[in-house]
C-alpha cells in the first residue's frame, strides 16, 4: 500500500514539560503521569466513550515531523512524529495517519495521536480527540470505529467495531481482538456473519496485520454451516484473495452432508465488488439426498441477479439432470426448487416428475406421472441444514418396471433403529407399508406388505395376501395366501409361503390346490416370467402328494411334476406324475403302484377334469379303479380294461 504523505509540518501548542500533577497522575484524565506532551489541564479523557468538550492541544507548527518506525511495548508503530523525551522514555505525537502493527489511527490538527514508549514506565497509544481506527485491506482503509483512543500496548487489546462494518463483503459485528507477535505483526480475531447462501450464521474471522503492510492471511472458519437448507457443511473455510479491478474473492471449502454416512466435498468461490456480491459458484460432490437418490455434480452459480444451477440425480443408466433455482434474503434461503424428470427413487421406484420446492422454511417434495398418471408428495423436516424427518406418500408408481406400487406410505429416519422397522440397519432409512399390483394376464391387486430402504438403496420388501381372497393371478389360477419377501436379483423375484387354487372348477370349487412355497419370477427383457410352487398338492382332497408346479408367464399350459397318491375305499395308487392345465382343463399321467383288494401291482394313472383312473396288469388280468370328480363315484375296473373309461 502507498500510505498517505507524512512530509507536512506538524504543530504543537504546548512545548514544555509543565505538567501539573495531582497524586502522580496528569490532570488530563486518563493520560500518563508527567506527560511531556499532554501538559495541559485542557486535554480530554482518552477513552472509547468519545471526546470531551475541552480544547485539544496541537502539534507545534514550528517543528517538522520525522518518519519513525519503532517498538512500543509488544507492538511496533510507524508514522511521522514529533518526539518528546522524558520520564525514562519518550512520547511520539502526530496529527497524521499512523499505524501500530498495521492498525491505522487517524489524526488531525484537532485530534493528535500520541504513542508513549516506556514513558513513565508506560507503553500505550491515545488520542486527544476523536480518532478512527481502520484496517488496511489491499491499500483501502476499512474504518472500524470513531472515538477516543486509549490502549495499553503491553498485550492483547480490543478494537471496537461499529455497526455495518464489512470486510470484503462480510459483516463484522461486535469487536476484534488483537494479539501482538514479533516483527510488528499481530493476529486479529473476531466474528463475521456468513453470507446468506451459507446460512447467514456467525463464523470466526482471523487475519494477520503488520506494521506498514496491512492485512494478510485472511480467513473465515466455522464448524457447522448450511447450504440450500438441504446440506450441513462442516469445517467450512473461506480464504481471501484480492482480485482485479478492486474485487475481493473468498475461496470456499468444506464437507457437505445430509445427515447420513455419505459426505462430499463442498467448494467454490464468492466474489465481491465494493462489499456487494457480484458472482459466485458453489459445488457439492457425490452425496445422498436424504436416501431418496444419489446426488452428484451439484453446481450453483450467481451472476449478480439470481442463483441457478444443476445436479445429477441417480447413477449409471438411470442418471438424469436436475435444474436448480434459489432466492436468498439477507439472512438465508427464501425460496428454491430442484426439478428433474424420470427419476428413480431409492433405486427402484420410477417417477416421471420429481420436484423439491422450498418456501416458508420447509422443503416439500412432489412426484408425478406414475403408471396411471398419479404420483406422491412429502414434507421434509430440516434441522440445521439436515433432513431429520419426512413422510412420503406415493401412488401408482412403477417398481423397476416390474410391477406397480398402487400406494405406499413411508417415513424417514436419519439412522437405525427406526421404530417403524427396527430390523433395518444403517442410515437414511425409509420404511412403511405398501400395496402392489403384480403383473400377469390379470393384474393382482389388493396385495399389501412393507417396504424398507437404507443408505439410498432397497433393503427389503414383503408382500402379503390375506383376508380378501382368493385373488386371481390370471385366468383359472387364484392366490389364497401369501407371505413373501422381495429380492431384486436380477431377476426380480417374490418368494414365500403361499396357497394356490387352480384348474377347472367342480361343483364351484377349484379342482387343484397347492400349499407351500411360491416363487414369482417377474418378467425381464424377453423372458415372460413365471410362478413356481413347491409344496403339498391336492386334487379335491383325493389325489395328494408333493409337487413342483410351474406357471409360465405367457399363454402356455402350466406344467406339473409331482409325487402323488390317490386312495379310495379298497384301492390306492402311488407314483410319479406329470401334466399340465389351463383354466378349463388339466391332465396328469405317470407310472404308479396300484393296490386293489390287498393286491399290489404296477400300472399307470391318468387324470383330467372329469376324473381319474389307475390301471395295471395283475396275474395276466387288467385291474384298477376309477373316480368321477363330480359324483365322487368309484368304479373298480376288471377284465374289461381301463381304456374304455376314456383315461
C-alpha positions in Angstrom: 0.0 0.0 0.0 1.1 3.5 -0.7 0.5 5.3 2.6 -0.6 9.0 2.8 2.2 11.5 2.7 3.7 12.4 6.0 6.1 15.2 5.0 3.9 18.1 6.0 4.8 20.2 9.0 3.3 19.4 12.4 2.4 21.9 15.0 2.3 21.8 18.8 0.5 24.1 21.1 2.5 23.1 24.1 6.2 22.6 24.0 7.4 22.5 27.6 7.3 19.9 30.3 5.0 21.9 32.5 2.9 19.1 33.9 0.7 19.9 36.9 0.4 16.5 38.7 -2.3 15.5 41.1 -1.5 12.4 43.0 1.1 11.3 40.4 -1.5 11.5 37.5 -1.9 14.1 34.8 -4.8 16.4 35.3 -5.7 15.4 31.7 -7.9 12.5 32.9 -6.5 9.1 32.0 -3.3 10.4 30.4 0.0 9.1 31.7 1.6 10.9 34.7 4.2 13.6 33.9 3.4 13.5 30.2 5.8 15.7 28.2 3.1 16.0 25.5 -0.2 16.3 27.5 0.9 19.0 29.9 -2.4 21.0 29.9 -5.4 20.5 32.1 -7.5 21.2 29.0 -6.8 17.7 27.5 -9.8 15.4 27.2 -10.0 12.0 28.7 -8.7 9.4 26.1 -11.3 6.7 26.2 -13.5 4.8 23.8 -16.5 6.8 25.0 -15.7 9.8 22.8 -14.1 13.2 23.2 -14.6 15.7 25.9 -15.6 19.3 25.2 -12.2 20.6 26.4 -9.9 22.3 24.0 -7.4 19.9 22.3 -3.7 20.6 22.3 -2.0 20.9 18.9 1.3 19.8 17.4 3.6 22.8 17.1 3.7 24.5 13.7 7.3 25.4 14.2 8.6 21.8 14.2 8.6 19.3 11.3 7.7 15.7 12.0 10.1 12.9 11.4 9.4 9.4 9.9 9.6 6.8 12.7 9.1 3.1 12.9 9.9 1.7 16.3 8.7 -0.5 19.1 6.2 0.4 21.7 5.7 -2.3 24.3 4.8 -5.5 22.4 3.9 -3.6 19.2 5.6 -1.6 16.5 4.2 1.8 15.3 5.0 3.9 12.3 4.3 7.4 11.1 5.6 10.9 11.0 6.0 12.1 14.6 7.5 14.8 16.9 9.4 13.1 19.7 9.5 14.3 23.3 11.8 12.6 25.7 11.5 12.4 29.4 10.3 10.3 32.4 12.6 7.5 31.4 11.2 7.2 27.9 9.7 9.2 25.0 6.4 10.3 23.6 5.7 10.5 19.8 2.9 12.8 18.7 1.4 13.2 15.3 -1.5 14.8 13.5 -1.3 12.4 10.6 -2.3 8.8 9.9 -0.1 6.3 11.8 -0.4 2.6 12.5 0.7 0.1 15.1 1.1 -3.5 13.9 -0.9 -2.4 10.8 -3.9 -1.0 12.8 -4.3 2.5 11.3 -5.3 5.5 13.5 -6.4 8.8 12.0 -5.1 12.1 13.4 -5.6 15.8 12.5 -4.9 19.3 13.8 -7.9 18.9 16.1 -7.0 15.3 17.1 -3.4 14.4 17.8 -2.4 10.8 18.4 0.4 10.0 20.9 2.5 6.9 21.5 4.1 6.5 24.8 7.3 4.4 24.7 8.3 3.4 28.3 7.3 6.9 29.2 6.9 6.9 33.0 7.1 3.1 32.6 4.0 3.0 30.3 3.6 1.8 26.7 0.4 3.0 25.2 -1.3 4.9 22.4 -4.0 7.5 22.9 -5.8 10.3 21.0 -6.6 13.7 22.2 -10.0 13.9 20.5 -12.0 11.5 18.2 -9.8 9.2 16.0 -10.8 6.5 13.6 -9.1 3.1 13.8 -9.1 1.3 10.5 -7.8 -1.9 8.7 -5.7 -1.7 5.6 -7.1 -4.2 3.1 -5.1 -4.1 -0.2 -4.5 -0.4 0.1 -8.0 0.6 1.0 -8.8 1.6 4.6 -11.8 -0.1 6.3 -12.9 2.2 9.2 -13.8 0.2 12.3 -15.0 2.9 14.8 -14.5 6.5 15.7 -13.9 7.7 19.2 -11.3 8.5 21.8 -8.4 6.0 21.6 -6.7 4.8 24.8 -4.9 1.4 24.5 -2.1 -0.2 26.5 0.4 -1.7 24.1 1.6 -4.3 26.5 -0.5 -7.3 25.4 -3.7 -8.2 23.6 -6.2 -5.4 23.1 -9.8 -5.0 21.8 -10.8 -2.9 18.9 -14.5 -1.7 18.8 -16.3 -2.2 15.5 -19.2 0.0 14.6 -22.5 -1.5 13.2 -22.5 -2.1 9.5 -18.7 -2.6 9.0 -17.8 -5.1 6.3 -14.6 -6.8 5.4 -14.6 -7.8 1.7 -18.4 -8.1 1.7 -18.7 -9.9 5.1 -20.3 -8.1 8.0 -18.1 -7.8 11.1 -20.3 -7.5 14.2 -19.0 -6.7 17.7 -15.3 -6.3 18.3 -11.9 -7.6 17.3 -9.1 -8.9 19.5 -5.6 -8.0 18.6 -2.7 -10.2 19.8 0.8 -8.9 19.1 3.7 -11.1 18.0 7.2 -10.4 16.9 8.3 -8.3 13.9 5.5 -5.7 14.1 2.8 -8.2 13.3 -0.4 -9.2 15.2 -3.0 -11.8 14.9 -6.6 -10.4 14.9 -9.6 -12.5 15.6 -13.3 -11.8 15.8 -16.7 -12.8 14.4 -18.2 -12.3 10.9 -21.7 -13.0 9.6 -21.6 -15.7 6.8 -23.3 -14.8 3.5 -26.9 -15.8 3.2 -26.0 -18.6 0.8 -24.0 -20.3 3.5 -26.8 -20.0 6.1 -26.1 -16.5 7.4 -24.8 -17.7 10.8 -21.8 -16.5 12.8 -18.2 -17.6 12.0 -14.7 -16.9 13.2 -12.6 -14.3 11.4 -8.8 -14.3 11.7 -6.0 -12.5 9.9 -2.6 -11.1 10.4 -1.9 -7.4 10.3 1.6 -6.0 10.0 3.0 -2.5 10.5 3.1 -0.6 7.3 1.8 -3.6 5.3 -1.8 -4.1 6.4 -3.8 -7.4 6.3 -2.8 -10.8 5.2 -3.7 -14.5 5.8 -7.4 -13.6 6.0 -9.7 -16.5 6.5 -13.1 -17.3 8.0 -13.9 -20.7 9.7 -16.9 -22.3 11.3 -17.6 -25.8 12.5 -21.1 -26.0 11.0 -22.9 -24.1 8.3 -25.7 -24.9 5.9 -26.2 -24.8 2.1 -29.5 -24.7 0.3 -31.1 -25.7 3.7 -30.6 -29.3 2.4 -26.9 -29.8 3.4 -25.0 -29.4 6.6 -21.5 -28.1 5.8 -18.8 -29.0 8.4 -15.4 -27.4 8.7 -16.3 -24.6 6.4 -13.4 -22.3 5.5 -13.3 -19.1 3.4 -9.9 -17.9 2.3 -9.5 -14.3 1.0 -7.6 -13.2 -2.1 -7.6 -9.8 -3.8 -8.9 -9.8 -7.3 -8.6 -7.4 -10.3 -10.5 -4.2 -10.5 -10.9 -3.8 -6.8 -12.7 -7.2 -6.4 -12.4 -9.5 -3.4 -12.7 -13.3 -3.7 -13.4 -15.8 -1.0 -12.4 -19.4 -1.8 -14.8 -21.7 -0.1 -14.1 -25.3 1.1 -15.8 -27.7 3.5 -17.6 -31.0 3.7 -21.3 -31.4 2.9 -23.7 -34.0 4.3 -27.4 -34.6 4.5 -27.1 -36.4 7.9 -26.3 -39.9 6.7 -23.0 -41.6 6.4 -22.2 -40.2 3.0 -20.4 -36.8 2.7 -18.9 -34.9 -0.2 -16.5 -32.1 -0.9 -18.0 -28.6 -0.8 -16.1 -26.0 -2.7 -16.4 -22.8 -4.7 -15.8 -19.1 -4.6 -17.7 -15.8 -3.8 -16.6 -12.6 -5.4 -17.5 -9.1 -4.1 -17.1 -5.7 -5.5 -17.5 -2.8 -3.1 -18.9 -5.2 -0.4 -21.6 -6.4 -2.9 -21.7 -10.0 -4.1 -21.3 -9.9 -7.9 -20.6 -13.5 -8.8 -20.3 -16.9 -7.2 -20.0 -20.6 -7.9 -20.6 -23.3 -5.2 -20.3 -27.1 -5.8 -21.2 -30.3 -3.9 -19.7 -33.7 -4.9 -21.3 -37.1 -4.8 -23.8 -37.3 -1.9 -27.0 -38.9 -0.9 -30.2 -36.8 -1.0 -31.6 -38.0 2.3 -31.6 -41.5 1.0 -34.0 -40.8 -1.8 -31.4 -40.6 -4.6 -27.7 -40.1 -5.1 -26.8 -36.5 -6.0 -23.6 -35.5 -7.8 -22.0 -32.7 -9.7 -24.3 -30.1 -8.0 -23.2 -26.6 -9.1 -25.0 -23.4 -8.2 -23.9 -20.1 -9.7 -24.7 -16.4 -9.1 -24.3 -13.7 -11.8 -25.5 -10.7 -9.9 -29.2 -11.2 -10.1 -30.2 -14.8 -9.4 -28.9 -18.2 -8.2 -29.3 -21.1 -10.7 -27.6 -24.4 -11.2 -27.9 -28.1 -12.0 -27.1 -31.5 -10.5 -27.1 -35.2 -11.5 -29.8 -37.4 -9.8 -29.2 -41.1 -9.8 -26.4 -43.2 -11.2 -25.5 -45.1 -14.4 -28.2 -45.6 -16.9 -30.8 -44.0 -14.5 -28.9 -40.8 -14.0 -30.8 -37.6 -15.0 -30.1 -33.9 -14.8 -31.9 -31.7 -12.3 -32.4 -27.9 -12.6 -31.9 -25.7 -9.5 -33.2 -22.2 -8.8 -32.7 -20.4 -5.5 -33.5 -17.0 -4.0 -31.9 -15.5 -0.9 -32.8 -12.8 1.5 -30.5 -11.0 3.9 -30.3 -13.9 6.4 -30.9 -17.1 4.3 -32.8 -19.0 1.7 -36.3 -17.7 0.9 -37.4 -19.9 -2.0 -35.9 -22.7 -4.1 -36.6 -25.5 -6.4 -34.9 -28.7 -7.7 -36.7 -30.2 -10.7 -36.0 -33.4 -12.7 -37.7 -35.9 -14.9 -37.6 -39.7 -15.0 -36.1 -40.1 -11.6 -35.6 -43.4 -9.8 -36.2 -43.1 -6.1 -34.3 -45.4 -3.8 -33.0 -47.1 -6.9 -36.4 -48.9 -7.5 -39.3 -46.5 -7.8 -39.6 -44.6 -11.1 -41.4 -41.3 -11.4 -41.9 -39.1 -14.4 -41.5 -35.8 -12.5 -39.5 -35.1 -9.3 -39.8 -31.7 -7.7 -38.4 -30.2 -4.5 -39.7 -26.8 -3.6 -38.7 -24.5 -0.7 -41.0 -22.0 1.0 -41.6 -20.7 4.5 -38.7 -22.6 5.9 -39.7 -26.0 4.6 -38.7 -28.2 1.6 -41.6 -30.1 0.0 -41.4 -33.0 -2.5 -43.9 -33.7 -5.2 -43.6 -36.6 -7.6 -45.9 -37.1 -10.6 -46.5 -39.3 -13.7 -46.7 -42.8 -12.2 -48.1 -45.8 -14.1 -51.5 -44.2 -14.1 -50.6 -40.6 -14.1 -50.5 -40.4 -10.3 -47.5 -39.6 -8.0 -47.0 -38.6 -4.5 -45.8 -35.9 -2.0 -43.6 -35.4 1.1 -42.8 -32.7 3.6 -39.2 -32.7 4.8 -38.3 -31.5 8.3 -34.9 -29.7 8.1 -32.8 -29.1 11.3 -29.5 -27.1 10.9 -29.5 -27.9 7.2 -30.1 -31.7 7.6 -33.2 -33.6 6.8 -34.2 -35.1 10.1 -37.7 -36.4 9.4 -40.1 -36.9 6.4 -43.2 -38.7 5.4 -43.7 -39.8 1.8 -46.9 -40.9 0.2 -46.9 -42.3 -3.4 -49.5 -43.9 -5.6 -49.3 -45.9 -8.9 -45.5 -45.8 -9.2 -43.5 -48.4 -11.1 -41.1 -50.7 -9.2 -38.2 -51.2 -11.6 -40.8 -51.5 -14.4 -41.7 -55.0 -12.9 -44.9 -54.2 -11.0 -46.9 -51.3 -9.8 -46.8 -49.9 -6.3 -50.5 -49.0 -6.0 -49.8 -47.0 -2.8 -47.1 -46.6 -0.2 -46.7 -44.6 3.0 -43.1 -44.5 4.2 -41.3 -42.3 6.8 -37.7 -41.2 7.2 -35.2 -41.7 10.0 -31.6 -40.5 9.9 -30.3 -43.7 11.4 -31.2 -47.0 12.9 -33.0 -48.1 14.9 -36.2 -46.8 13.2 -39.2 -47.7 15.3 -41.2 -48.4 12.2 -38.7 -51.1 11.0 -36.4 -51.9 13.9 -34.7 -54.8 11.9 -33.3 -52.4 9.3 -29.7 -51.3 10.0 -27.7 -48.4 8.5 -28.6 -44.8 8.0 -31.1 -42.7 5.9 -33.8 -45.2 6.4 -37.2 -45.1 4.7 -39.8 -47.7 5.7 -43.5 -48.2 5.9 -46.4 -50.1 4.2 -47.4 -50.5 0.6 -49.9 -52.2 -1.7 -48.8 -53.6 -5.0 -50.2 -55.0 -8.2 -48.4 -58.0 -9.7 -48.5 -58.2 -13.5 -49.7 -61.3 -15.4 -52.6 -61.9 -17.8 -54.6 -60.3 -15.0 -53.2 -57.7 -12.5 -53.1 -58.9 -9.0 -54.4 -56.1 -6.7 -55.2 -55.9 -3.0 -51.7 -57.2 -2.1 -50.2 -55.4 0.9 -46.8 -55.6 2.7 -43.9 -53.5 3.8 -41.0 -51.6 2.1 -37.7 -50.5 3.6 -34.6 -48.8 2.2 -31.4 -47.8 3.8 -28.4 -45.8 2.6 -30.4 -44.9 -0.5 -30.9 -48.5 -1.6 -33.7 -51.0 -1.4 -33.2 -53.1 1.7 -36.2 -55.4 2.0 -39.8 -55.7 0.9 -42.7 -58.0 1.9 -45.8 -58.9 0.0 -48.7 -60.4 1.9 -52.1 -61.7 0.8 -54.7 -62.5 3.4 -58.3 -61.7 4.1 -59.8 -60.7 0.8 -59.1 -63.9 -1.1 -58.9 -65.7 -3.4 -57.1 -63.3 -5.7 -56.8 -64.2 -9.4 -53.2 -64.4 -10.6 -54.5 -64.9 -14.1 -57.4 -66.8 -15.6 -58.0 -70.0 -13.7 -55.3 -69.5 -11.1 -56.0 -68.0 -7.7 -53.8 -66.9 -4.8 -55.4 -67.9 -1.4 -52.5 -67.0 0.9 -49.1 -65.3 0.5 -46.4 -64.2 2.9 -43.4 -63.4 0.7 -40.3 -61.3 0.5 -38.9 -59.4 -2.4 -35.5 -60.0 -4.0 -34.1 -57.6 -6.6 -31.9 -60.2 -8.3 -31.7 -60.0 -11.3 -34.2 -61.3 -12.0 -36.7 -59.7 -9.5 -38.4 -62.5 -7.5 -41.1 -62.8 -4.9 -40.7 -65.8 -2.7 -42.6 -67.0 0.3 -45.3 -69.2 1.9 -48.3 -69.4 -0.3 -51.6 -71.2 -1.1 -52.8 -71.6 -4.7 -56.0 -73.0 -6.3 -56.3 -73.5 -10.0 -57.6 -75.7 -12.8 -61.3 -76.2 -13.7 -63.9 -75.9 -11.1 -66.0 -78.9 -10.0 -69.2 -78.0 -8.1 -68.0 -74.4 -7.8 -64.6 -75.4 -6.3 -61.2 -75.3 -7.9 -60.1 -78.8 -8.7 -56.5 -78.4 -7.6 -54.8 -76.7 -4.7 -51.2 -76.3 -3.6 -49.8 -75.2 -0.2 -46.1 -74.5 0.1 -43.5 -72.1 -1.3 -44.3 -69.8 -4.2 -41.6 -68.1 -6.2 -42.7 -65.4 -8.6 -40.1 -64.5 -11.2 -41.1 -61.3 -12.7 -40.7 -60.6 -16.5 -37.3 -59.4 -17.6 -36.5 -58.4 -21.1 -37.6 -61.2 -23.5 -38.4 -63.5 -20.5 -42.1 -63.6 -19.6 -41.5 -64.7 -16.0 -43.2 -67.5 -14.2 -44.7 -68.8 -11.0 -43.1 -71.9 -9.4 -44.8 -73.6 -6.5 -43.3 -76.3 -4.3 -45.4 -78.0 -1.7 -48.4 -80.2 -0.9 -50.6 -81.0 -3.9 -54.3 -81.9 -3.7 -57.0 -82.7 -6.2 -60.3 -82.4 -4.4 -58.6 -83.9 -1.4 -58.4 -87.2 -3.3 -55.0 -87.1 -5.1 -52.4 -86.0 -2.6 -48.7 -85.5 -2.9 -45.7 -83.2 -3.2 -45.5 -81.1 -6.3 -43.4 -78.7 -8.3 -45.8 -76.5 -10.3 -44.6 -74.1 -13.0 -46.9 -71.5 -14.3 -45.3 -69.7 -17.4 -45.9 -66.0 -17.9 -47.4 -66.5 -21.4 -50.4 -68.5 -22.5 -48.6 -71.9 -22.4 -50.1 -74.6 -20.2 -48.9 -74.9 -16.7 -46.6 -77.9 -16.1 -46.9 -80.2 -13.1 -44.3 -82.6 -11.7 -45.4 -84.5 -8.5 -45.1 -87.5 -6.4 -48.7 -88.3 -5.6 -51.1 -90.9 -4.2 -54.8 -91.4 -4.5 -56.9 -93.5 -2.2 -60.4 -94.8 -2.3 -62.1 -97.4 -0.2 -60.4 -100.7 -1.1 -57.9 -99.3 -3.6 -55.0 -96.8 -3.9 -52.3 -95.7 -6.4 -48.9 -94.0 -5.7 -46.3 -92.8 -8.2 -44.5 -90.1 -10.1 -46.9 -88.0 -12.3 -46.5 -85.0 -14.6 -49.0 -83.0 -16.6 -50.4 -79.6 -17.4 -53.5 -77.5 -17.0 -55.4 -74.5 -18.3 -58.4 -72.7 -16.8 -60.8 -75.2 -18.2 -58.8 -78.5 -18.5 -56.0 -80.4 -16.9 -54.2 -83.7 -17.4 -51.9 -85.8 -15.3 -50.3 -89.1 -16.0 -47.5 -91.4 -15.0 -46.4 -94.8 -13.7 -47.8 -95.8 -10.4 -48.0 -98.7 -8.0 -51.7 -99.8 -7.6 -53.3 -101.7 -4.8 -56.7 -103.3 -5.1 -58.2 -105.6 -2.5 -54.8 -106.0 -0.9 -53.1 -106.9 -4.2 -50.3 -104.7 -5.4 -49.1 -104.4 -9.0 -47.6 -101.9 -11.4 -49.6 -99.7 -13.8 -50.4 -96.2 -15.0 -52.6 -93.5 -13.8 -54.3 -90.7 -15.7 -56.4 -87.8 -14.5 -58.2 -84.9 -16.2 -61.0 -82.5 -15.4 -63.7 -85.3 -15.4 -61.9 -87.8 -13.1 -59.0 -90.3 -12.7 -58.2 -93.9 -13.4 -55.4 -96.2 -12.4 -54.9 -99.4 -14.4 -52.4 -102.3 -14.4 -51.9 -106.0 -15.0 -52.3 -108.4 -12.2 -51.7 -112.2 -13.0 -52.4 -111.6 -16.7 -55.6 -109.7 -15.9 -56.2 -105.9 -16.1 -57.3 -104.4 -12.9 -57.7 -100.9 -11.4 -60.2 -98.3 -10.3 -61.7 -95.0 -11.5 -63.0 -92.0 -9.7 -65.5 -89.4 -11.0 -64.9 -85.9 -9.6 -68.4 -84.6 -9.9 -70.2 -87.6 -8.4 -67.3 -88.9 -6.2 -68.3 -92.3 -7.5 -65.6 -95.1 -7.5 -65.6 -97.8 -10.2 -63.4 -100.9 -9.9 -62.1 -102.0 -13.2 -61.7 -105.6 -14.2 -61.1 -107.7 -17.3 -62.9 -105.2 -19.5 -59.8 -103.0 -19.1 -59.3 -99.3 -18.4 -59.2 -98.0 -22.0 -63.0 -97.9 -22.2 -63.2 -95.3 -19.4 -61.6 -92.6 -21.5 -58.4 -92.2 -19.4 
